[in-house]
């Protein structure tokens, strides 16, 4: 009998449902005054995924997007690492973006693609303030390519 009482609350929860889970910040609708992060992601969507994207399509892409704050350069202001998990291709490759706070909005300082994304660290003896970044791009017929990006004082560029 004691086991039955322990199961009853779980059973009641299953029968009534868990309720609505709140949407993550990155999926919320645009505020009437405009959300600078939403607007920046809208520009990314229009440039890389669909021209003339409406807010509904931007929200659809954002629902498949992970936005992570990270102070990459140690200045006390958090950049945003954006991983867009939306249909780039069948290999699992997706878009990665680095956004920097800029005059009440966001500036894209890095744009890269791949299957994985990794922060490598700040290169020594170069006077750099941003860490190098790495992606690995998978090819449809097999194989992959590692790409390393370095901040040049303005934005990230791929090292050749």
N, C-alpha and C positions, 0 to 999 in steps of 0.2 A: 503493500500500500504506500509506503513512503516514496518509492520510485515513481508511482503514478502522479503524486503531488509535484514532484520535481519536473515532470514532463508537461503538466497542464499549462504553465505559462508559455512554454515554447509552442505548444499546439495552438493556443489562443493567438499567438503572434502570427503563426503560419496561416491560420484561417482568416484573420482580419487584414493581413498584409502589413508590410513594413512602412507603408506610407511613401510619399514622394521623397526622393533624395534630392537635396539642393544641387543645382547646377554649379559646376566649378566656375570660378571667376571668369575664365576665358570664354565661357559660352553665354554669359549674360547679355541681354539686349543692350544696344547702344543707348546711353542717356540722351535726353533731348538736346543737351548742349554739345554732345559729341564726346566720345571717349577716345583720348589720344592713342591708346594702345590698340583699340578696335580699328581706328582709322588707319594706323600704320599697317596692321595686318590686312586690312582691306586693300591697301596699295600693293602688298605682297601678292595677295590672291589675284588681283587684276593683272599684275605683271607676269605671274608665273602659272596661273591655273585657269583663269577665265576672264577675258576682257569684259568690261561693263558689268561686273558682278554686282548683283543687288545685295542688300543687307542679309536676306535669307540665305543666299549661297555663302556669304562670308561667315555667317553663324554656323553653317553646315561644316565648312572647313575648320572653323575654330573648335567645333565639337571633337574633331580628330587632331587637335593640337595640344601639345604640352608646353606650358610657359613656365620657366623656372628662373627665379631671381638669383643673381650671382654677382658679387662685386669682383669683377675680373681684374681690374687695375688697382684695387686697394685705395680708391679715392673716397670711400664712404658712400658712394651713390651706386645703387645696384643696377647693373645691366640686366637684360632679359635674354636668356637662351631660349629660342623658340624652335620646337620640333614639330613640323607639319606632317602628320601621318595621314596624308590624303593622296591616294592614287597617283603617285609619280610614275611607277611602273610595276611590273609583276615580280620584281626581284626583292622587294622590301626596301628599296631605296626611297628616301624621303628628303624633304628640304629642311635645312637647319639655317637659322638666322640668329645673328647677334644684334641686339638693339641697345642703343645707348641713350640715356635721358638727354633731352636737348630742348631747351626753351619751352618747357611745359608740354612737350611731346616726345617723340621717339625718332631717332635717326638709325637707319640700318647701317651698321659698320662691318657686317660680315654676312655673306651669303654662300652657302655650300650645300652639297648634296651627298648622300651616301646612305649606307645601312647602319653604320655606327658613328658616334660622335664622342670625342674625348678631349678633355682639357689636359695638355701635356705639361705645362709649366712655363715660367718666364725664362727666356733664353739668357744665359749668363754672358756678361761682357759686351752686351749690345746696347745697354742703356734703355732697354725696353721696359714698358710698364704693363703691357698686356701679355698674357701667356700665349704660347703657340697652341693651335687647335689641330685636331686630326679627325679625318673621316676616312671610312673605308667604303668604296663604291663597288657594288657587286654587278657583274655583267650577266645579261640574260642567258648566254650560252656557257656560263661557268667562269670562274676566275674572278679576281677582284683587283682593285688598285687602291693603295694607301695614298692619301693626300694630306699634306701638312700646310697649314695656313699661319702666316705671321702678320701681326699688326704693324703697319708702316707709319704710324703716327696719325693717319686719317681713318683707315679701315683695314680689314683683313684681306690679304692677297695670298694666292697659292704660291708656295715655293716650288721652283722647277728644278 
